[in-house]
């Protein structure tokens, strides 16, 4: 293990905090016999070669060694490391839901942003940072893509958590979809754990969507209609929409919408169910937002009823999806006026203004919500939003 590690000139590679000279030690600490040392090493690597989703030149060099650690028989934290490699490939995987990433699109974005940023004299800082690191992002994705056979190796592991994360990992690499989908179909026939079945169904649908393959639609229907756990049925409905997209039958949409209240009460976490970091309401909202512009009278009221009760990132994710539904256009001026807002836009904004927990949640950085509102040409403060809506 770690063959070639000392041949890398880490001192001349950079991560979030400068020289990457600490990376070799941290990589070796991943296999320490001391649990605290291992945990600290992963924490530090999340902070330096993956800093708030940003990947660096050093990240690309570290990836092959992390996979060496994963493949080693005695590595004690394989599940966490598998998930780490997905993060290294994508930044925040949930940002690519529901359709998954496409590196070719990244390249198109680079060409577009180069012109835009030059015209705007450095432009938006977030876009500038993305543009600055795009080469590392693409290289990291490709480095992890090479290791898809490693993920396939672990989808049959005896440890359920390792299987869960390996199944999750296979969903993100469309280039290997033809090989991966065969393995996933085999797994579905044998898996008995409801959480893993649910995850398999979503992975199966994403791979099928990459391949424009709808041959599994009867499988998803079987799980929606059959006597299975609620999580399995929801995941099957998500899967059906993933593969059928605009050809999705109304009964599948109705199933998800009618079960939103129950779904909002379902306790999941990233550790137990990795999709959208465990936020299934936000995931379903992302899936349904593509139908929301055409059917706001069905989807918007249902999600607003849920939003009244949510806080933190779950509320933020749902607001983001709702904004994409109700604000497909931009205002005439710099900001929306009350006269320009339609009834669905007003409904969403009134719920946001009326749920004080959204604004005071310690879990949600107020700045994130403020920036989201600004992006959609809305007042960025609670007071400003109430003023727009004539709420005292």
TIMAR-962281 format. One record per residue (C-alpha): z, y, x; residue in three letters. Coordinates in steps of 0.2 Angstrom, whole numbers, padded with zeros to 4 digits, always signed. Layout:
residues N
ZYXALA ...
***
This chain:
residues 392
+0000+0000+0000UNK -0003+0018+0005UNK -0017+0013+0017UNK -0026+0029+0023UNK -0011+0040+0017UNK -0008+0047+0034UNK -0026+0050+0038UNK -0027+0063+0025UNK -0024+0081+0032UNK -0011+0086+0019UNK -0006+0102+0028UNK -0024+0109+0025UNK -0024+0104+0006UNK -0016+0115-0007UNK -0006+0113-0023UNK +0004+0124-0034UNK +0016+0130-0021UNK +0005+0130-0005UNK +0003+0117+0008UNK +0003+0099+0001UNK +0013+0092+0016UNK +0026+0086+0004UNK +0015+0075-0006UNK +0015+0059+0005UNK +0034+0058+0005UNK +0034+0060-0014UNK +0021+0047-0016UNK +0031+0035-0006UNK +0047+0039-0016UNK +0038+0033-0031UNK +0042+0015-0026UNK +0060+0019-0020UNK +0073+0007-0025UNK +0084+0021-0031UNK +0079+0026-0049UNK +0085+0044-0046UNK +0073+0046-0031UNK +0059+0039-0041UNK +0062+0050-0056UNK +0063+0066-0045UNK +0047+0061-0036UNK +0037+0060-0052UNK +0045+0076-0058UNK +0040+0085-0042UNK +0022+0079-0043UNK +0021+0085-0060UNK +0026+0102-0054UNK +0015+0103-0038UNK -0001+0093-0040UNK -0001+0096-0059UNK +0007+0112-0063UNK +0007+0116-0081UNK -0009+0107-0083UNK -0017+0114-0068UNK -0024+0102-0055UNK -0028+0106-0037UNK -0038+0100-0022UNK -0023+0090-0016UNK -0022+0082-0033UNK -0039+0073-0030UNK -0033+0066-0014UNK -0017+0060-0022UNK -0025+0050-0036UNK -0031+0035-0027UNK -0013+0032-0020UNK -0005+0034-0037UNK -0016+0020-0043UNK -0011+0009-0028UNK +0007+0012-0033UNK +0002+0007-0051UNK -0007-0009-0045UNK +0008-0015-0034UNK +0017-0029-0042UNK +0035-0022-0040UNK +0032-0004-0045UNK +0046-0001-0058UNK +0038+0013-0068UNK +0020+0009-0071UNK +0020+0015-0089UNK +0025+0033-0084UNK +0013+0033-0069UNK -0002+0027-0080UNK +0002+0042-0092UNK +0003+0053-0077UNK -0015+0048-0072UNK -0022+0053-0089UNK -0013+0070-0087UNK -0021+0072-0070UNK -0038+0068-0077UNK -0037+0080-0092UNK -0023+0092-0090UNK -0017+0091-0108UNK -0026+0076-0117UNK -0021+0083-0134UNK -0032+0098-0131UNK -0047+0086-0132UNK -0043+0078-0149UNK -0050+0073-0160UNK -0067+0070-0151UNK -0062+0067-0133UNK -0068+0076-0117UNK -0085+0077-0111UNK -0087+0082-0093UNK -0105+0088-0096UNK -0099+0101-0108UNK -0087+0107-0094UNK -0102+0110-0083UNK -0111+0120-0097UNK -0095+0130-0099UNK -0095+0134-0081UNK -0112+0141-0081UNK -0108+0152-0097UNK -0091+0158-0090UNK -0098+0163-0074UNK -0109+0176-0083UNK -0096+0181-0095UNK -0082+0183-0081UNK -0094+0193-0070UNK -0099+0205-0085UNK -0081+0207-0090UNK -0075+0211-0072UNK -0064+0195-0070UNK -0062+0194-0089UNK -0048+0184-0098UNK -0035+0177-0086UNK -0034+0160-0094UNK -0053+0158-0092UNK -0053+0164-0075UNK -0039+0152-0070UNK -0049+0138-0078UNK -0065+0143-0069UNK -0056+0145-0052UNK -0050+0127-0053UNK -0065+0119-0062UNK -0071+0109-0047UNK -0054+0101-0045UNK -0053+0097-0063UNK -0070+0088-0063UNK -0066+0079-0047UNK -0049+0073-0054UNK -0058+0067-0069UNK -0070+0057-0059UNK -0057+0050-0048UNK -0047+0043-0062UNK -0063+0037-0071UNK -0066+0026-0056UNK -0050+0017-0060UNK -0054+0012-0078UNK -0054-0006-0072UNK -0035-0003-0068UNK -0031+0002-0085UNK -0041-0013-0092UNK -0030-0024-0080UNK -0014-0018-0089UNK -0019-0018-0107UNK -0013-0036-0108UNK +0003-0033-0098UNK +0019-0042-0105UNK +0028-0025-0105UNK +0023-0017-0121UNK +0026+0001-0115UNK +0013-0002-0101UNK +0001-0009-0113UNK +0003+0006-0125UNK -0001+0018-0111UNK -0015+0008-0104UNK -0023+0007-0121UNK -0020+0026-0123UNK -0028+0029-0106UNK -0045+0020-0111UNK -0048+0031-0125UNK -0053+0046-0114UNK -0067+0040-0103UNK -0083+0039-0113UNK -0093+0034-0098UNK -0085+0017-0098UNK -0084+0016-0117UNK -0096+0001-0119UNK -0085-0010-0107UNK -0068-0003-0114UNK -0073-0006-0133UNK -0075-0024-0130UNK -0058-0026-0122UNK -0050-0016-0136UNK -0058-0026-0150UNK -0051-0042-0141UNK -0034-0034-0141UNK -0034-0030-0159UNK -0036-0048-0164UNK -0020-0053-0154UNK -0008-0038-0155UNK +0007-0040-0166UNK +0017-0024-0162UNK +0013-0011-0176UNK +0014+0004-0164UNK +0002-0004-0152UNK -0010-0009-0166UNK -0010+0009-0172UNK -0014+0015-0155UNK -0028+0002-0153UNK -0036+0008-0169UNK -0037+0026-0163UNK -0043+0021-0146UNK -0056+0009-0154UNK -0062+0024-0165UNK -0064+0036-0150UNK -0074+0023-0140UNK -0084+0020-0155UNK -0088+0038-0158UNK -0094+0040-0140UNK -0106+0026-0143UNK -0111+0032-0161UNK -0105+0015-0166UNK -0099+0013-0184UNK -0098-0006-0184UNK -0079-0006-0185UNK -0078+0004-0201UNK -0073-0012-0211UNK -0059-0015-0199UNK -0052+0002-0202UNK -0054+0000-0221UNK -0045-0016-0220UNK -0030-0008-0211UNK -0030+0007-0223UNK -0030-0004-0239UNK -0020-0019-0232UNK -0001-0022-0232UNK +0003-0014-0215UNK +0015-0001-0209UNK +0012+0018-0213UNK +0008+0022-0195UNK -0005+0009-0194UNK -0013+0015-0211UNK -0013+0033-0205UNK -0020+0028-0188UNK -0034+0018-0197UNK -0038+0033-0208UNK -0039+0044-0192UNK -0050+0031-0185UNK -0062+0030-0200UNK -0065+0049-0199UNK -0068+0048-0180UNK -0082+0036-0182UNK -0090+0042-0198UNK -0086+0061-0196UNK -0096+0070-0209UNK -0100+0054-0218UNK -0082+0050-0221UNK -0079+0045-0239UNK -0068+0056-0250UNK -0055+0042-0253UNK -0051+0042-0234UNK -0048+0061-0234UNK -0038+0060-0250UNK -0027+0046-0242UNK -0023+0057-0228UNK -0020+0073-0238UNK -0009+0064-0251UNK +0002+0057-0237UNK +0005+0073-0228UNK +0023+0075-0234UNK +0027+0057-0229UNK +0019+0060-0213UNK +0029+0075-0209UNK +0045+0065-0211UNK +0039+0051-0199UNK +0048+0052-0183UNK +0037+0049-0167UNK +0038+0055-0149UNK +0027+0055-0135UNK +0036+0040-0127UNK +0035+0030-0143UNK +0017+0035-0148UNK +0007+0045-0136UNK -0006+0053-0148UNK -0005+0072-0149UNK +0012+0070-0140UNK +0019+0062-0155UNK +0014+0076-0167UNK +0004+0066-0180UNK +0004+0081-0193UNK -0005+0091-0180UNK -0016+0077-0176UNK -0021+0074-0194UNK -0024+0093-0196UNK -0036+0093-0181UNK -0045+0078-0189UNK -0046+0087-0206UNK -0050+0104-0200UNK -0069+0099-0198UNK -0069+0097-0217UNK -0057+0111-0221UNK -0070+0125-0221UNK -0080+0116-0234UNK -0065+0111-0244UNK -0051+0124-0242UNK -0045+0122-0260UNK -0039+0104-0256UNK -0034+0105-0238UNK -0026+0122-0235UNK -0013+0121-0249UNK -0008+0104-0244UNK -0005+0110-0226UNK +0004+0126-0231UNK +0017+0116-0240UNK +0020+0106-0224UNK +0020+0122-0213UNK +0034+0129-0224UNK +0046+0116-0216UNK +0040+0115-0199UNK +0046+0123-0183UNK +0042+0123-0164UNK +0026+0115-0157UNK +0023+0105-0173UNK +0021+0122-0183UNK +0011+0130-0169UNK -0001+0115-0169UNK -0003+0116-0188UNK -0006+0135-0188UNK -0019+0133-0174UNK -0029+0120-0185UNK -0027+0131-0201UNK -0033+0146-0192UNK -0049+0136-0187UNK -0051+0132-0206UNK -0048+0149-0214UNK -0055+0161-0201UNK -0072+0154-0197UNK -0078+0172-0196UNK -0072+0188-0186UNK -0067+0204-0195UNK -0078+0220-0195UNK -0066+0230-0185UNK -0053+0226-0171UNK -0041+0217-0183UNK -0042+0210-0200UNK -0037+0221-0215UNK -0029+0216-0231UNK -0045+0220-0241UNK -0055+0208-0230UNK -0043+0193-0231UNK -0048+0180-0244UNK -0035+0170-0254UNK -0034+0156-0242UNK -0031+0167-0227UNK -0018+0176-0236UNK -0009+0160-0241UNK -0008+0154-0223UNK -0002+0171-0216UNK +0011+0172-0230UNK +0018+0155-0225UNK +0019+0160-0207UNK +0027+0177-0211UNK +0039+0168-0223UNK +0045+0154-0211UNK +0057+0163-0200UNK +0060+0147-0190UNK +0043+0148-0183UNK +0047+0164-0175UNK +0064+0160-0169UNK +0062+0142-0163UNK +0068+0139-0145UNK +0056+0125-0143UNK +0041+0136-0145UNK +0037+0150-0133UNK +0035+0166-0144UNK +0021+0171-0132UNK +0010+0156-0137UNK +0011+0161-0155UNK +0008+0179-0151UNK -0008+0175-0141UNK -0014+0163-0155UNK -0013+0177-0167UNK -0022+0189-0156UNK -0036+0177-0153UNK -0039+0177-0172UNK -0038+0196-0173UNK -0021+0196-0181UNK -0005+0206-0178UNK +0004+0197-0165UNK +0022+0201-0171UNK +0031+0196-0187UNK +0033+0214-0191UNK +0015+0218-0189UNK +0010+0203-0200UNK +0022+0208-0214UNK +0014+0225-0213UNK -0003+0218-0214UNK +0002+0208-0230UNK +0012+0222-0238UNK +0028+0211-0237UNK +0044+0221-0236UNK 
***
